[in-house]
Amino acid sequence: MKKKNGFWILVIWMAAFCGMAVAQSNVNERARWFVDARYGMFIHWGVYSGAEGFWKGEKLRNNNDYAEWIFYRNQIGREEYVKLLDRFDWDEIDPEKWVLLAKQAGMKYITLTAKHHDGFALWDSKVSDYDIGTYTKGKRDIVAELAAACRKHGLKMGLYYSHWVDWEHRFGWNHERELTGLEPKDYDVYWQEKVIPQIRELLTNYGEISILWFDMWIHHSESCVTKEQLLQLKSLIRELQPSCLVNSRLGLSIEEDPDIDFKTLGDNHFGSTLEEFPWQTPGTVAHSWGYHSEETSWKSTTSLLKYLISNVSLNGNYMLNIGPRANGDVNYETTQRLLEIGKWLEINGEAIYGAKASDIRNTHNWGKITTKTADGKTRLYLHVFNWPLSKRLPLTGVATKPTKAYLLADKQKQPLKFVHNGFLTDIQLPVVQPDNYVSVVVLEYDAKPEVKNGLVAVTTDGDYSLTYGGTSGERNLRIKRRERDGTVPEHVVISAPQTLKWTIYIDRAGKLAIDASYSYQGEASGGEIVCSAAGKRLTHKVEPTGKTVGEPNSNWVIDRFLSHRLGEISFPEAGVYEIEMRITPANDSEVKFQWGWITDNN
């Protein structure tokens, strides 16, 4: 993380004082709007949209079905490829419709594939005749039309430009160069002849460009592009439009070059850790980016919303793709989901726009948390992915009592009943959730609440899940990920005595049962698990668990994992307790520990 200078300390202090939202800390001035916007539209549209995933009756030659790769995959000739433009209905194509859809969907910015890997420009380029101006009557310029529509409707405009790969230019990187090689001097001809002057065109002729989104998914050291060429390109961007954002797929990571504005994760890869710098997931509503006529992998509105919320809860953005057809239409499945998300954001957008990750790092089984400071108050937004049957929503880790709890969907902000005790806030929910997708509960505080991290969060049923990820004990764990299609669960292999520890908050005195799930393949009892808490000890002899069949009729035999009751421990009063499990296997054997579980359901 970069050290804040005096200017940023002043900005953050003023934001808190004036009641503005405070975004994550490691954000340069250019990217402030970006981390407030959180949600944008990606548009994959080009010559390939006319193929719809098929060439002369043959489906795209790759099971990934990325329709925008058909030029390369199906080995189409350059002049035959552009004949696909004859299928386009130019009287119907209106980029303003895409902008209106983005606005209805609650998106704040748009990024168009101005030049994809096929090398074809969607603007009237004077640098190359391989562009939409050359191949359309009236010299259509989709970049100009989209830029005008974005300005008209108040959305930020971004452009995707494939700089590394270009299948059309005689010296551009085509993956067949892996067979033939490409001289650096020849590649630089492409760079100076096409890339640099086309970027100059885009940043000179179309007004404000808020993002230049590059797509080199490997580090420059693994490619034919030199760092000097990338710095030349970035320098040109900074010269022509200093406020334009540049993403890490330029080929320079944020760690390598702090002047990169945001990190781009892999396609449909979502965040798993909190980051203080800006980052973004590019994602699809289905699978292909360009329009594919045989698309079937549609994600639900609920799934897409959860992706957006989860990213924001870790300080990330989400850019969701549309792949219009050759007449400009966006298919029903995509449009339906975007409009449904837009309606959700009309009600719940306060929890997304300008929001950031909360300080609470305890994992809750009911959903995710975002936060914002505004109007002199700090608000925690509890995004409830799974409405609890218990109608109980426990929040673990906040020591400060909220002044109010209410549903974000409730315009009257009728208070919800809650009980706050120590580090647990227990909210009583109504029987019916207000939203069919994700409902949001708001907790208001008069000041930034005090948080204690490292606690195992209480589940909606009042239990505690003790996973290896939440342990504060030994960290040199031999972790085995899920195997055999998940029939072998994730676990920790313990072949020598090892101690695992967890910290929990108990809100009242009482007796709790403790279970542990493990696999042990010895023929007889061997080793032990000693569980200690509240000054008490439980000793459990490790028992053989044997084998099971993971998949019927498939000769699929795997180790069995079973849950065992270790015993019960009385906790004398409310407070923070450490749970310790000392696992000692028998000589020359292994205990495969999966999880612990604490419950008052005896």
Secondary structure, 3 states (H helix, E strand, C coil): CCCCCHHHHHHHHHHHHHCCCCCCCCCCHHHHHHHHHCEEEEECCCHHHHCCCEECCEECCCCCCCHHHHHHHCCCCHHHHHHHHHHCCCCCCCHHHHHHHHHHCCCCEEEEEEECCCCCECCCCCCCCCECCCCCCCCCCHHHHHHHHHHHHCCEEEEEECCCECCCCCCCECCCHHHHCCCHHHHHHHHHHHHHHHHHHHHHHCCCCCEEEECCCCCHHHCCCCHHHHHHHHHHHHHHCCCCEEEHHHCCCCCCCCCCCEEECCCCCCCCCCCCCCEEEEEECCCCCCCCCCCCCCCCHHHHHHHHHHHHCCCEEEEEEECCCCCCCCCHHHHHHHHHHHHHHHHHHHHCCCCEECCCCCCCCCEEEEEEEECCEEEEEEEECCCCCCCEEEEECECCCCCEEEECCCCCCCCCCEEEECCEEEEECCCCCCCCCCEEEEEEECCCCCECCCECCECCCCCEEECHHHCCCCCCCEEECCEHHHCECCEEEECCCEEEEEEEEECCCEEEEEEEEEECCCCCCCCEEEEEECCEEEEEECCCCCEEEEECCCCEEEECCEEEEEEEEEECCCEEEEEEEEEECCCCCCEEEEEEEEECCC
